[in-house]
């Protein structure tokens, strides 16, 4: 149960925000393309699912510390530095992240599910 809890059971707010973002992107794509063809629904669902999925992957990259250099640079502008080096900054950030929850997983899950709905629409329609 530890694996499921760590990777998939997060705050419902993050799942709701991912669903709202996907819904907004679906409606926006359908508004510009039209509501009359099944291909437009397939396109809208796969496009919005991919966007939400990629947002989750961007959060994963941030979680893994790809932008720690920028955070350290901004923290070093102040007069009272908390960290002596980038290594110390990155190490403390990694310790803090490893104890927290995986905030990127709800967006990845929602993105994959919305893309799968798009593929189901594609399989069920004849265009």
C-alpha positions as CSV (number, residue, x, y, z in Angstrom):
1,X,0.0,0.0,0.0
2,X,3.0,2.3,0.5
3,X,3.7,2.5,-3.3
4,X,0.1,3.4,-4.1
5,X,-0.2,5.9,-1.3
6,X,3.1,7.6,-2.3
7,X,2.4,7.8,-6.0
8,X,-1.3,8.1,-6.4
9,X,-3.1,9.2,-3.2
10,X,-2.5,12.9,-3.0
11,X,-4.5,15.9,-2.3
12,X,-7.8,15.9,-4.2
13,X,-7.2,19.6,-4.9
14,X,-4.4,18.7,-7.3
15,X,-6.5,16.2,-9.2
16,X,-9.3,18.7,-9.4
17,X,-7.0,21.5,-10.6
18,X,-5.6,19.1,-13.3
19,X,-9.1,18.1,-14.4
20,X,-10.2,21.8,-14.5
21,X,-7.1,22.7,-16.6
22,X,-7.8,19.8,-18.9
23,X,-11.5,20.7,-19.2
24,X,-10.6,24.3,-19.9
25,X,-8.2,23.3,-22.7
26,X,-10.7,20.9,-24.1
27,X,-13.4,23.5,-24.3
28,X,-11.0,26.1,-25.7
29,X,-9.9,23.7,-28.4
30,X,-13.5,22.8,-29.2
31,X,-14.5,26.4,-29.3
32,X,-12.0,27.2,-32.0
33,X,-12.4,24.0,-34.0
34,X,-16.1,23.4,-33.6
35,X,-18.4,20.9,-31.8
36,X,-19.7,19.0,-34.9
37,X,-17.1,16.4,-35.7
38,X,-15.7,13.5,-33.7
39,X,-12.2,14.2,-34.9
40,X,-12.4,17.6,-33.1
41,X,-13.2,15.8,-29.8
42,X,-10.3,13.4,-30.3
43,X,-8.0,16.2,-31.1
44,X,-9.2,18.3,-28.1
45,X,-8.9,15.5,-25.6
46,X,-5.4,14.3,-26.8
47,X,-4.1,17.8,-27.0
48,X,-5.3,18.8,-23.5
49,X,-4.2,15.5,-22.0
50,X,-0.8,15.9,-23.5
51,X,-0.5,19.5,-22.1
52,X,-1.5,18.4,-18.6
53,X,0.9,15.5,-18.8
54,X,3.7,17.7,-19.9
55,X,3.0,20.1,-17.0
56,X,3.3,17.2,-14.7
57,X,6.7,16.3,-16.3
58,X,7.9,19.8,-15.9
59,X,7.0,19.6,-12.2
60,X,8.9,16.3,-12.0
61,X,12.0,18.0,-13.5
62,X,11.6,20.7,-10.9
63,X,11.2,18.1,-8.2
64,X,14.4,16.4,-9.3
65,X,16.3,19.7,-8.9
66,X,16.9,20.9,-12.4
67,X,16.2,24.5,-11.4
68,X,18.1,24.5,-8.2
69,X,20.8,26.7,-9.7
70,X,18.3,29.5,-10.4
71,X,16.9,29.2,-6.8
72,X,20.4,29.4,-5.4
73,X,21.2,32.4,-7.5
74,X,18.1,34.3,-6.4
75,X,18.8,33.3,-2.7
76,X,22.3,34.6,-3.0
77,X,21.2,38.1,-3.8
78,X,20.2,38.8,-0.2
79,X,22.6,40.0,2.4
80,X,22.1,37.2,4.8
81,X,22.9,34.0,3.0
82,X,21.6,30.7,4.4
83,X,23.8,28.5,2.2
84,X,27.5,28.6,1.5
85,X,27.5,26.8,-1.7
86,X,25.2,25.4,-4.5
87,X,26.0,21.9,-3.3
88,X,24.7,22.7,0.2
89,X,21.6,24.4,-1.2
90,X,20.9,21.4,-3.5
91,X,21.4,18.9,-0.7
92,X,19.1,20.6,1.7
93,X,16.4,21.0,-1.0
94,X,16.7,17.3,-1.9
95,X,16.3,16.3,1.7
96,X,13.2,18.5,2.0
97,X,11.7,17.2,-1.3
98,X,12.3,13.5,-0.4
99,X,10.2,13.8,2.7
100,X,7.3,15.6,0.9
101,X,4.7,14.2,-1.4
102,X,5.1,13.8,-5.1
103,X,3.1,16.9,-6.3
104,X,3.6,16.1,-10.0
105,X,1.8,12.7,-10.0
106,X,-1.8,14.0,-10.1
107,X,-1.1,16.0,-13.3
108,X,0.6,13.0,-14.9
109,X,-2.2,10.7,-14.0
110,X,-4.9,13.2,-15.2
111,X,-3.0,13.8,-18.4
112,X,-2.7,10.1,-19.2
113,X,-6.4,9.5,-18.5
114,X,-7.5,12.3,-20.7
115,X,-5.3,11.1,-23.5
116,X,-6.8,7.6,-23.1
117,X,-10.3,9.1,-23.3
118,X,-9.2,10.8,-26.5
119,X,-8.0,7.4,-27.9
120,X,-11.2,5.7,-27.0
121,X,-13.1,8.5,-28.8
122,X,-10.9,7.8,-31.8
123,X,-11.5,4.1,-31.7
124,X,-15.3,4.5,-31.4
125,X,-15.7,7.0,-34.2
126,X,-15.4,6.5,-37.9
127,X,-14.5,10.1,-38.8
